[in-house]
C-alpha cells in the first residue's frame, strides 16, 4: 500500500510538470494568449490552466501583459513569459575568436563581446568564459539559466563532448563538463551550423517551410538539415556538407581525405589559389602574413580585390561553380523546399552567389530545383549563438524532467 501511495504521488508530480511545461511552451510561442485559448489549444481543463498559470505567475515566470478584444463579457487577459526572469549566455567558438552573447528569455541581447585568441584551446575557452561571467555579473545576478555553446565539427550534444573539430584541432573534448564544473552553470553544446539553423527557426523566416537545408560558407563549410519542420540532430555529423567530394583526388583536406568541398572552397583555399596565380608581389608578400583565422583570411581576400581584382574575380568564378555543385548535390539528395545560405562568405556574395544558385537550378535533377526557395541569412553573426541560447531555453523551460 505504501508503494502505491508513493507511486501515486510521483505520478501526480509528473503530470503537474507535464502540464506546466506544455502551458509554458504555448505561452512562450504565442504573442500574448489568454487562459481560455490555452485550454482550447492544449486540451487541458480551464481549472487546470487557471491553477498552473497561477503558479507560473507566482514564481515570476509568466506575467499578465494586457487584454484582448472581447466577443462579449469580460475582456480576456493576455499572458506572456516574463523575458527578464532569466538570462542565457551563448558562446560561438571560432577559429581565433570567441563570440559571447548574453540574452534574456526573448532572445534580446543584453551584452555581447568578441574575444580574439591566439590559440582556441579548451582551457583558454574555459578561462575566457569565466572572465565574461565575472565582467557581466551585475547583469546576470542570480538569473543565469544556462550556457549554450556552438562549435564546429562532430558534437555529441547529449554528453557535451566535441568528438572531432578539424578546424579547432579538438578531439574528444568534454567542453560542457569543463565549463559547468568551473562555473556551476548548466551547459549545452551543439554543432555551430545546427545552432545557426535553430536560430533561424526561432528568429528567422523558416516557419512556413518543412524540408530545409542550411549551408554556411567561410573559413570552413558546414550544413544542417530540417525534415518535416524539425532539425535533424545526430551525433554523427549528418550536416558535414564541407566534406562532400567535388573533385576526384583533389586538394588534401584537413579531414585527411582529398577533393572535399572545404579543401577547394574554404577561405584558406581561396587565398592559396590567389597566391598561386597572382603576379602581384604586394599580394604575394601579404599572403605570407595570412594566419589561419577568419579575420586574417577575410582581410587578405578584400585586399586581393583591391590589388589584383582580375585574379580575385577569377578565383571567385571557380568558387561560384564549386558552391553551385554543392547546392545542386544538396537539392538532388534532400529535395528541400528551402535552402538558406549563410556564413562570412556572404561579404563577397556579389562575386559568386547568383552564379552558384543559377548553376544549381540549371543542373539539378529534373524539376527538383523549381520548388526551392533560395535565401540568405539576415540575422547575421548573432545567429551562431542564438540557436544554442534557444537550446538552453527549450531544455530548461519546456523539457520534462529538468
N, C-alpha and C positions, 0 to 999 in steps of 0.2 A: 504493500500500500504506500509506503514511504517513497519507493522508487517511482511509482505512478504520479504522486504529487509533485515530486521534483521535476519529472519529465513534463508534466502539465504546465508548471510554472515556466520551464525553459521554452516550451512551445509558445506560450503567450508572449514571452520576451522576444522571441524570434519574429512572431507575427507583428508585434509592435514596431520592431526595427524595419521589417519589410515595408510596412505601411508608411513609416516615416520617410524612408529613402525614396519610395515611389512618389509621394507627395512633394518631397523636396526637389526631386528632379523635374517634376511637372511645373512647379513654381519657377524654378531656375530657367527652364527653357521657354517660358512664356514672357511676354512683355506686360506683366500685370494680369492676374487671373483671380476670380472670386471663388469663394468656397463652393457654391452650387456648381460652377463649371468644373471644379476639381473633382467633385463627386461623380459627375457625368463622365468625365474623361477617364478616371481611374477605376470606376465601378465600385468604389468604397461608399459606405453609407454616409449620409450627411452628418450623423452623430460622430462617426469615426473621424471624418475630415475635420470637424469642429474641434474635437479633442486633440488630435495630432497637431493641427495648425496652432492651437493654443499653446501647446508645449514648445513648438518651434519659436513662437513669438517670445515666450518666457525666457528662453535661453539666448535670445537676441539674434537668431539666425534668419528669421523671417520678420518682415515688418509690413504694416498696412500703409499703403502709399497713395491712396486716393479712392475715388468712386467711379463706377462705370455708369453708362446711361441705363435708366430703368425702363423696363417694359410694363411697369405697374407695381406700385408698392415702394418699399424702401430701395434706395439705390445700393447695388451690391458693392461691397468694399473690396478693393483690389489688393492683392498680396504680391510681394517681391522678396527675393533673397536679399538680405542686407549686405551690400558689397564690402563694407568696412569691417565686418565681423572678423574676417581673417585675411591674411595675405600669403602669397606664394612666391618663392624665389625660383626663377628659371635660369638655367645656365646652358649656353651653347659652347662646347669645347671645339675650337677650330685649330687649324694648323698655325701656330704662332700667336694665338689670341684666345681670350675667354670673353664671351659676351654675357653679362648679367642683366636680368630684368626682374624687378620686384613689382608685382601687381596685386590689386585687390581681387575679390571673387568674380568681378565682372570682366576681368582682363585689362582694366585700365592701369596704365603704367604709372607707378608711384616713384620709381627711380630706375636708372639704367646706367651701365658703365661698361666700357670695353677695356680689358687689360691686355696689353701686348706682352708676349712672353718669348724668351729666347728658346726655351725648350718646354713643350707641353707635356711634362712628365706628371704622373699621377700625384706624387707627393706635393708638387708645387700647386697643382689644381686644388688639393685639399687646403693647403695653406692660404691660397688666394681667396678661397671661399670663406674661410674664417675671417679674413680681413674685411671682406664685403659685409658679412653679417655684423661684425663689430661696427663698421662705418655706418650702417643703416639701422643700428639697434634702436634708435629713438623712433624711427618709422615703424619698425617691426613690433617692438614691445613684446607682449606675450601672445601675439596673434599669428605666429608662423604656422601655417597648416602643413607645409612640407616643402621639399626641394625637388624640382624636376630637372633632369639633365638630358641634353640631346648631344649625341656623339656619333661620328661616322663609323661605319663598319658593321660587323655582325654583333648584335647585342642580345644577351639573354635577359629580357626585361623582368622575368619572374625572380631571378636570383640577383639582378642588379649588376651583372658582370658584362664587361666589354670582352667578348670572346676573341675578336680579332679586328683591329683597325690598322690597315696598312698605312694609311696617311699619317696616323699618330705614332705608329710603331708600338702599339699596345697589344698585348696578348694575355687573355685571362686575368684582366684587372677588375677586382671587386670594388669598383669605384663607389657604388651606393653604400656598401658597408663602411668603407673608409671615411666617407663624409658623415654618414648618420652616427657613426661611433664617436667621431670627433666633436659633433655639434648637437647631438641629441635631437635630430630632426629627421622625420620620415623622408626617405629619399628614393626617388624613382628614376630609372634610366631607360631611355629608348633611343632607337636609331634616329639620327638627325633628320632624315627625309621623312620618316614616319611622323616625327614631331611637326615638321613643315606641313605635311598633308593634313594632320589633325587640326592644325591652326586654321586651315582653310575651310574645314568643315565647321569650325566654331565661329570664325570671324570673316570668312571669305564668301565666295559666290558658288559654292559647290552644291548647295542644298537640293537643287532640282535635278541633280544627276545621280544615277545609280552606279554605273560602272566607270571608274575614273582611273587614269594613270597620271602620276606626278613624276616629273623628271627635273633634276636640278643640275645645273652646269656651272663649273667653276674650277677651283683647284683640284676637285675630284668630281665625279659624276655619280649621282645616286638616284634612287627611284622608290616609289611606293605605289601600291595598288589598292583600290577600293572596289569591292564586289557587292552588288546589291545594297549599296549605300553604307557599307561597313568597311572600315580599314582592315586590310588583310595583314594581320600581325603574326609573325612566327619568329622563332629563334634561329632560323636557318638562312637569314639573309635573302628573303624572297625578292627584295627590290634592288638587288645589286646590278642595276642596268649598266653601270660603267664597265662591267666585266663581260658583256656580250662581245663575241668576236666579230669584228668588221673587216679584218684582213688576215688571211692565212699567213702564218709565220711572220707576222708584222712586228711592230716595236715591242720590246720587252716591257711588261707591266710590273708594277710594284707587287702584284699578287703572285708573280712567278710565271704567269702564262704569257703568250705572245698574241699580238693583234687585238687586244681589248680596246673597246671604245675609249676608255680613260687613257690608255697609252698613246692614243692618237689625237685626243681632243681635250685633254686637261690643259690648264693654263701653262703648266710646265712644258707640255708637248708643243704648244703653240710657240712659246718662247724659244724652244730649241730649234724648231723649224725656221723661225725668223733668223736666228743666228747663222744657220747653215746657208741661207740664200741671200742675205743682205750683203751689199758691197760697202756699206757704211761702217767705217772704222769707229765712229762715235757709238753706233748701236752695238757693235761687237764688244767694245770696251764696257758699255753699260751692262751687257749680258753677263760679264764676268762678276758683276756685283749683285746679280739677282740671287736671292735666297729662296729657299723652298717654303715661302709663306705666301699667303693670299695677297696681302697688300703689296709685297715686293713684286710679284708677278703681274698684278694689275697695273702697277706703275710702269713696268717695262713695256707692256703692250700699249699703253696710252702714249708713251714716249716714241715707240716704234711708228705709230700712226703719224706723229709729228715729224720724225726724222726721215723715215723711208716708207711713205704711205703706199707706194706701189707694191712693195714686198709684203707689207702688212695685209693689204687687201687680198693679195694672192693667197696668203696663209688662211685668211678668214673665208675665202671662197671654198677651199678644201674643207675647212671646218664646217661650213654650211652643208656640204654634201655628207660628211660623216654624221652630223647630227640628224640630217634628213634620213639617212639609212636607219639610224636608231629609231627614229619616230615611226618610220614605215614598219619596222620589225615589231614594235610595240602595238601598233594598230592591228597588224595581222595576227598577233598572238592573243591579245586581250579583247579585241573588238569593242573598245570603250566608246562611250558617248561623250566623254570629256577628257581632254588632255591638258594638263596645266604645266607650263614651263617656268621654272624659276632659277634662282641662283645668281651669283655675281656676274656671270657672262652676259646677263641682260644689259649691263652697261654698254655692251657692244652690239646690241640687238639690231641696229640699223645695218650692220655688216653681214648678218647671217640669218636672222630669224625668219623673214619672209621666204627666203630661198629654201630653208630647211623644211618649212611647213609645206611649201609647194612640191618639194621633192617627195615628201611622204604622201601627199594627196595623189600625185601622179603615178606613184609606183606601188601603192598599197593594193592588196588583192581585191579584184572586182570593185564593188561599190562600198567596201568597208569604211573608207575614209569619208564618204559623203555625209554620214550622220554625226561625224565627230566635230565637237566644238573645241578648237584650239584656243587656249587662253594663256595669259601670263600673270605672274604673281603681282598683286597690287598691295599686299600687306607690307612687303619689304623685309628688312633684316629681322624684325621682331617676330616674324613667322617661325623662325628656328626655335625660339624659346616659348612662344605662346602655346604651341602644341603640348610640350611637356608640362607646362603650367596647368593646362586643362586636364592632363592625365592625372595630376595630383588631386585636382578638384573632384574629378569623376571618382577616383578611388576612395578618397576620404569622405566625401559627402553622399555619394549615391550607391556605393557598393556595400551590400550586406556583409556583416562580419568584420567591418573595420572599426 
